[in-house]
């Protein structure tokens, strides 16, 4: 599973009198990526180049730099550092010395990569939602199993013969949880998988 950023981060680099500043942030949609671009872009900078990845969706912009020398290297840095759901904007102030195509690729890609390399990461975990019905006498076993398998309670409804719970947990914990509950309660607990979701492919 890829990671996203735990929080927005920045990193700056000077190359032959040109100043590069990368701003990176976690995003929850493509729309959020463009909102972040508007927040951090500097109107009087020479270029505001950017790229984002949100699952299978990605875009990049060279913002006036020669084609392929800024946006694509930034996107390559996002992918190379194993990130998803991330937007990176690299702002450049021109310092009077041309860097050439190779120099631009290294400067934009390198600033973005270094910004992400040192950033705090947050794993993207595919989650499942379960509807669970348990009799009152099985509640202790249910709560112990939920805690052991990183399940969070998202809903609870008491009935005449027990309780209906909604649990959210990592997809890879669903089968181990089912097995544990079946063994602990002699298969009395009813479990229904409501949904499973994760980072877009």
C-alpha positions as CSV (number, residue, x, y, z in Angstrom):
1,X,0.0,0.0,0.0
2,X,1.2,3.5,-0.7
3,X,1.3,6.3,1.8
4,X,-0.1,9.8,1.9
5,X,1.4,12.7,3.8
6,X,0.5,13.1,7.4
7,X,0.6,16.9,7.0
8,X,1.6,19.6,4.5
9,X,5.4,20.1,4.2
10,X,7.8,22.4,2.3
11,X,11.4,22.3,1.1
12,X,13.6,24.8,-0.6
13,X,16.7,24.5,-2.9
14,X,18.9,27.0,-4.6
15,X,20.4,26.0,-8.0
16,X,22.6,28.5,-9.8
17,X,20.9,31.5,-8.3
18,X,17.4,30.2,-9.1
19,X,15.3,29.5,-5.9
20,X,13.0,26.5,-5.9
21,X,10.4,25.9,-3.1
22,X,8.3,22.7,-3.0
23,X,5.0,22.7,-1.1
24,X,3.4,19.3,-0.7
25,X,0.0,18.3,0.9
26,X,-2.3,15.3,1.3
27,X,-5.4,15.6,-0.9
28,X,-8.8,13.8,-0.7
29,X,-9.8,14.6,-4.3
30,X,-8.5,16.1,-7.6
31,X,-10.4,19.3,-6.7
32,X,-8.5,19.6,-3.5
33,X,-5.2,19.4,-5.4
34,X,-6.2,22.5,-7.4
35,X,-7.4,24.3,-4.3
36,X,-4.0,23.7,-2.8
37,X,-2.3,25.1,-5.9
38,X,-4.4,28.3,-5.6
39,X,-3.4,28.6,-1.9
40,X,0.4,28.3,-2.4
41,X,1.0,29.7,-5.9
42,X,3.0,33.0,-5.9
43,X,1.9,35.4,-8.6
44,X,5.3,37.1,-9.0
45,X,7.3,33.9,-9.1
46,X,8.7,32.9,-12.5
47,X,6.9,29.5,-12.6
48,X,4.4,27.6,-10.4
49,X,4.8,24.0,-11.6
50,X,2.9,21.1,-10.1
51,X,1.7,17.5,-10.2
52,X,-0.7,15.4,-8.2
53,X,-1.6,11.7,-7.9
54,X,-4.9,10.6,-6.6
55,X,-5.1,6.8,-7.2
56,X,-5.2,6.3,-11.0
57,X,-5.9,10.0,-11.6
58,X,-2.9,12.3,-12.1
59,X,-2.1,15.6,-13.7
60,X,1.0,17.8,-14.0
61,X,1.9,21.3,-15.4
62,X,5.1,22.8,-16.6
63,X,3.7,26.3,-16.2
64,X,5.8,27.8,-19.0
65,X,9.0,25.7,-18.5
66,X,10.0,23.6,-21.5
67,X,7.7,20.7,-22.0
68,X,8.4,17.7,-19.7
69,X,11.0,19.5,-17.6
70,X,8.9,20.3,-14.5
71,X,5.5,18.7,-14.0
72,X,6.5,15.1,-15.1
73,X,9.7,15.1,-12.8
74,X,7.5,16.2,-9.9
75,X,5.0,13.4,-10.6
76,X,7.9,11.0,-10.9
77,X,9.1,12.1,-7.4
78,X,5.6,11.5,-6.0
79,X,5.6,8.0,-7.5
80,X,9.2,7.3,-6.7
81,X,8.7,8.1,-3.0
82,X,5.7,5.7,-2.9
83,X,3.0,8.4,-2.3
84,X,-0.6,8.6,-3.3
85,X,-3.3,11.2,-2.7
86,X,-0.6,13.9,-2.8
87,X,-0.2,17.3,-4.5
88,X,3.2,19.0,-4.9
89,X,3.8,22.5,-6.2
90,X,7.3,23.6,-6.9
91,X,7.7,27.4,-7.3
92,X,10.7,28.9,-9.1
93,X,12.2,32.3,-9.0
94,X,14.6,32.6,-12.0
95,X,18.1,33.7,-11.0
96,X,19.5,34.8,-14.3
97,X,21.4,31.6,-15.3
98,X,19.7,29.1,-17.6
99,X,19.8,25.5,-16.2
100,X,19.1,23.6,-19.5
101,X,16.5,20.8,-19.8
102,X,18.5,18.3,-17.8
103,X,19.2,20.9,-15.0
104,X,15.5,21.8,-14.8
105,X,14.4,18.1,-14.6
106,X,17.0,17.6,-11.7
107,X,16.0,20.8,-9.9
108,X,12.2,20.3,-10.1
109,X,12.3,16.5,-9.5
110,X,15.0,16.8,-6.8
111,X,13.3,19.6,-4.9
112,X,10.0,17.6,-4.9
113,X,11.7,14.3,-4.0
114,X,13.6,15.8,-1.1
115,X,10.5,17.5,0.2
116,X,8.7,14.1,0.2
117,X,11.6,12.0,1.4
118,X,11.8,13.7,4.8
119,X,8.0,14.2,5.2
120,X,5.9,12.4,7.8
121,X,4.0,9.5,6.2
122,X,0.5,8.2,6.8
123,X,-0.2,4.7,5.5
124,X,-3.3,4.4,3.2
125,X,-5.1,1.3,4.4
126,X,-8.0,-0.4,2.6
127,X,-10.9,-0.6,5.0
128,X,-13.9,-2.8,5.3
129,X,-17.3,-2.2,7.1
130,X,-19.0,-5.1,8.8
131,X,-22.5,-5.5,10.3
132,X,-22.2,-7.8,13.3
133,X,-25.1,-9.2,15.3
134,X,-24.1,-10.8,18.7
135,X,-26.1,-12.1,21.6
136,X,-25.6,-10.4,25.0
137,X,-23.5,-13.3,26.3
138,X,-21.1,-12.9,23.4
139,X,-20.4,-9.2,23.8
140,X,-17.2,-9.7,25.8
141,X,-15.7,-12.0,23.1
142,X,-16.8,-9.5,20.4
143,X,-15.2,-6.5,22.0
144,X,-12.0,-8.4,22.7
145,X,-11.8,-9.6,19.1
146,X,-12.6,-6.1,17.7
147,X,-9.8,-4.6,19.8
148,X,-7.3,-7.3,18.7
149,X,-8.0,-6.7,15.0
150,X,-7.9,-2.9,15.0
151,X,-11.7,-2.6,14.5
152,X,-13.4,0.6,15.3
153,X,-17.1,0.7,16.3
154,X,-19.0,3.1,13.9
155,X,-22.5,2.2,15.1
156,X,-24.4,0.3,17.8
157,X,-28.0,-0.7,18.2
158,X,-29.4,-2.9,21.0
159,X,-32.2,-5.4,20.2
160,X,-34.3,-7.7,22.3
161,X,-31.8,-10.6,21.8
162,X,-28.5,-8.8,21.6
163,X,-26.7,-6.0,19.8
164,X,-26.1,-5.0,16.2
165,X,-22.7,-3.3,15.7
166,X,-21.1,-1.6,12.7
167,X,-17.4,-2.1,12.7
168,X,-14.7,-0.5,10.5
169,X,-11.4,-2.4,10.2
170,X,-8.5,-3.0,7.8
171,X,-9.5,-5.4,5.0
172,X,-6.7,-7.8,5.8
173,X,-8.1,-8.2,9.3
174,X,-11.7,-9.3,8.2
175,X,-11.0,-13.0,7.9
176,X,-8.9,-13.3,11.0
177,X,-11.6,-11.5,13.0
178,X,-14.3,-13.8,11.6
179,X,-12.2,-16.9,12.5
180,X,-11.6,-15.7,16.0
181,X,-15.3,-14.9,16.6
182,X,-16.4,-18.2,15.2
183,X,-14.1,-20.1,17.5
184,X,-14.9,-17.9,20.6
185,X,-18.7,-18.1,20.2
186,X,-19.2,-21.5,18.5
187,X,-20.3,-19.6,15.4
188,X,-23.2,-17.8,17.1
189,X,-22.2,-14.3,15.9
190,X,-23.6,-13.2,12.5
191,X,-21.3,-11.1,10.3
192,X,-22.2,-9.4,7.1
193,X,-19.6,-7.5,4.9
194,X,-21.2,-4.2,4.1
195,X,-18.4,-2.6,2.0
196,X,-14.7,-2.7,1.4
197,X,-12.9,0.4,0.2
198,X,-9.3,1.5,-0.2
199,X,-7.1,3.8,-2.2
200,X,-8.2,4.1,-5.8
201,X,-6.4,1.7,-8.1
